[in-house]
Amino acid sequence: MKGHSLVLAKAAVFLASDESRYMVGSELLVDGGVRNLATA
């Protein structure tokens, strides 16, 4: 899937950053937008 590695990398960088400091008990959906295509 094109761009799949980029999506995973962005999620990893976000989780390693201070921006994710207050994410407690949350789910981060990393599927490259596949879920949006399936529900359309």
SULSUL-V26955 format. One record per residue. N is the residue number from 1. SS is DSSP state (H for helix, E for strand, L for the rest). NEAR is the number of other C-alpha atoms within 10 Angstrom. D_FIRST is the distance of its C-alpha to the first C-alpha in Angstrom with 1 decimal. Layout:
N;SS;NEAR;D_FIRST  N;SS;NEAR;D_FIRST
//
This chain:
1;L;5;0.0  2;L;7;3.8  3;L;9;6.3  4;H;12;5.6  5;H;11;8.5  6;H;11;10.5  7;H;14;10.6  8;H;14;11.8  9;H;13;14.1  10;H;12;15.6  11;H;15;16.3  12;H;12;18.0  13;H;12;20.0  14;H;13;21.1  15;H;14;22.3  16;H;11;24.1  17;L;10;25.8  18;H;9;29.0  19;H;10;27.3  20;H;11;26.3  21;L;10;29.8  22;L;8;30.7  23;L;10;27.7  24;L;7;29.6  25;L;6;28.6  26;L;7;25.5  27;L;7;22.0  28;L;9;19.1  29;L;9;16.1  30;L;15;12.8  31;L;11;10.1  32;L;16;8.3  33;L;11;10.7  34;H;9;10.0  35;H;11;13.7  36;H;9;14.9  37;H;8;13.5  38;H;7;15.1  39;H;6;18.4  40;L;5;18.8
//
